[in-house]
């Protein structure tokens, strides 16, 4: 196996496993917010409802199961996605950013995000549809009659019925959205480096990591939310008259603006901010703890500085 600076190093594998586990634990804790966010993005009602009103409605109509519908496929997709992303990002950073440039972090994060999108997009297409099965608020021509038994069944049927284009629905938006984790990681790494100067050789505590992760994700989410809204509609399907199901980013965005105004591009932003910011913050806390724990074991519990 390659040395500690190589793309295929054991260290990169530790970061990837920690990133996957951290994101899975964080999403499990806050999954009802993700359920509400998806429904707010996909419903076509012009009635403005906040996150907690929607959550109460889902609970009343569908019970606790409604709030946790699709948890397993989301965790599967999220673990795979973050494993690929963390491994690629840290591997590229070790090779091409030894001087720890924030701009280079941004570019490398976008490269890692692009690799992640092309690798895991079919998982996200299927899990978006699995989450909405049985939902009482969203049905499209594409998803009205099909019921998937799980992730594998969904991948097989989407592939058979819609081809590769169906499995990679929304991949164009997803590639553009690589700027989201890129902005997030650039801001996170920059803020963390600044905080580390204050802390010196001491390890950053969980509260600081949580706050830095929250701030970084909030910035990235607000800047890219309209594209995320369109991405959800591309993956699940829409009922927009006059638009093909495989319409691109710009046509869907223009349709939403004509029908609902610019506010329509930010429908569900409140739920998205709550869900992604809290999830990202918890993910970074678990991620840092897991990485620190593993490297401490590998070094015989000696005090060590983790190379990020």
N, C-alpha and C positions, 0 to 999 in steps of 0.2 A: 504494500500500500504506500501511496505517496507520502512525502513528508508533510509537516504541519502547514506549509505554505501552498500545498498542491490543491487542485480542484477536487481530488478524490481522497482527501484526508479524513481520518477518523474524527477530527475536531468538527469538520463540517457536518458529519453524520450526527454528532451530538446536538449541534444547533438545530438540525432539521427535525430530529425526534422531539426535542424540547419545544420547538415552535409548533409542531403538530399537536402534541399533548396539551400545551398551554392553551391553544385556540379551542380545542375540543372541550376542555374543562370549562373555559369561560363561556362558550356558546351554550353548553348544557345548563349553566346557571341562569342564563338570561334569555333562553329560547322564546318565551312568550312575546318578548319585545320584537324578535325577528319575525314571528308569525304575524303580528299586527302590522309591522312595517311592510311586509309583502302584500298583505291584503289592501292596505291603504294605497299602495302603488298601483295595484291592478284593478281595483274597483273603479267604475266609471261614474258613480254618483257625484253630483256637484255639491252635495251636502258636506260641509266641513266638520269633521269629527276629530277630537284630539285622541292621543294614544290610549289614554285610560278609559275613555268612553267606548272606544272600539274593543279594547280588551274585555270590558264588562259585557259587551254585546256578544262577543264570541263565546265567552264563558256561559252566558245565559242560554244561548241557542245550541251550543255543541258540547258544553261541559269542559272539564279540564283536558280531556283528550283533544279537543279542538285547538287549544293553545299549544299543545305539544305534538300536533300532527306533523309527521315528516321529520321528527328529531333525528332518527337513526341515519337516514340518507344525508342529511345536512352535516352530521358529525363525520360521516365517512368522507364526504366531499371536502369538508373543511380540513380534515387531517391530511388527506392526500395533497390538497392544494398548498397548505402551509409547509408541508414537508418538502415539496418541490421548490417552493419559493425560498424558504430559509436556506436550504442546501445550496441552491444556485446563487443566491445573493451573497452568502458568506464565502462561498468558493470563489466567486468573481472578485469580491472585495479583497481577498487575500492575495490574489494574483495581480489585480490592476489598480488597487488604491491603498498602497502602503503609506502614502502621505496623508491619508484620512481627509481628503477633500470632500466638502459637502456637495459640490456640483457633481463630482464623479460618483458619489453615493447615489445621487438622483438618477444619473444615466444607467448605472449598473442595476439599480432597483427596477428600472423600466425594462431592461433586458431580461432580468429574472422574471418579471411579471409577464412578459411576452411568452417566455418558455412555459410558464405556469399555465397561461390561458390556453395555449395550443395543446397542452398535455391533458388538462382536466376539465375543459369546457363541457364535454358531454355529461359529466357527472352533475354539473350545475344545472344543465337543461332538465335532466330527469328529476333532480331533487326539487326544483321549482314546481314542477307539475305534481309530484308526490305530495308536496305541502298543501296544494290547493284541492286535492281529491276530497270530495265530500264537503268542501266549504260551501256555505250557503249564499256567498256573496259574489263569487266570480266563476263564470262559465264562458268558454269560447267555443267556436265551432271546432277548433283543433282538439280540445280537451273534454268536450261534452260527453262522449260515449266511452272513451278509453279509460280503463282502470288498470294501473300497474300494481303488481304484487310486491315489488321492491326495486332496488337499484338495478340489479342485473336484468330483471324482466323489462324494466323501463328502457334500458340501453338497447336491448335486443329489438323491442317493438318500435322504438323511435327510429332505429337504424333501418329496419325492414320497411316501415311505412313512409318515412320521410327522407331516408338516405343520409349521406354524410352531411348535407346541408342542414338537416334537422338536428343532428347531434351537435353541430357547431353553430346553432342559432345564437345570434347575439355576440358571436366571437369578434365581429368588427368593433362593436361597442366595448367589449371586454379588452381588446387590444388598446383602444384609446384610454380605457380606465386603468391601464397599467400606471398611468400618471398618479392615480390615487395612492396606492401603497408606496409609490416612489416618493411622492411628497411626504407621506406619513413617515417613511423610514429616514428620509433626509432630515426632516424636522426632529424626529426622535433621536437620531444619532447626534445631530448638532446640539440639541438641548442637553442630551445626556453627557456629552463631552464637556460642555460648559459647567454642568453640575458637578462632574467629576473633578474639575479643577478646584471647586470649592471644598469638596470632601477629601481631596488629596488621595492618599492610599486607602482610605476607608471605602468599604462597599456601599453603594447607594441603598438606602432603605426602601421598603416596599411602598411607603407613602409617596416618596419622591418619584419612583419608577411609575406608579399609578398615575400621578399628576402629569408627568412628562408624556406618557403614553396617551392619556386623555387629550391633552392639548394638541399633540401631533395628529391624532385621528380626527379631531374636530375640524382642524384646518383643512385636511384632505377631503373630508366628507362634504363640507359646505361648497368647496370649489368644484367638485365633480358630481354633485347630486343629480342634476338633470339627465346626465348620461346614464347614471345608475337606474333612474326611473324608466328610461327607454329600454335599457338592457332587460329589465324584468319583463316588460311587455313583449319583447322579441322572444324571450325564452319560453314564456307561457302561452303567448298568443293574444290577440286583441279582437275587438268587435268594431273597429273603425271603418265606417262605410266608405268605400272608394279606395281603401288602401289594401294592398296584398298582404297576406300573412307574413311574408318575408321582406317587408318594407325595410328600408335602411334607416339609419339614425336620423338624418335630416328630415325626411318626409314625416316620420312619426312626431318628431319634435315640433315641426311646423303645424301639424294637425292639432296637437295639444294646445299650442299657443292660440290658434284660430278659435278653438272650441272653448277653452277655459281661461285663456290669457296666460301671462307669464307665471302667475301663481300656480297654474296647473303643472308646471315643470318641477315644482317643489312640494307636490302633494306627498304627505307622509314623511317630510323631512324631520319633524319632531321625533317621530318614532325611530327613524334612522339614526339621528344624533344620539338618542338615549341608548339604542341597541349597540351601535358600532363603537361609540366612545367608551362605554362601560365594558363591552366585550374586549376591545383592543387593550384597554388599561389592565384588565384582569389577565389577559393573555400575556402581556409583557411581564407582569409580576410573576406568573407561574413559569414563564419561559426563562427569566433570569434566575429564578430559584432552582429550576431543574438543571440548567447549564452549570450553575455554581456547584450544586450538589454532586453532579457527575464528575466534574473536573476535580473537585476536592477528593473524591474517592480515588480517581486515577493518579493523583499526586500523593496519595497516602495521608490525606487530611492536612497536608501542608497548606499554608496560606498562599494563594496563588492569584494572579491577575488574569482574568479571562480576556482573551483577545476577541473583540467584536469586530 
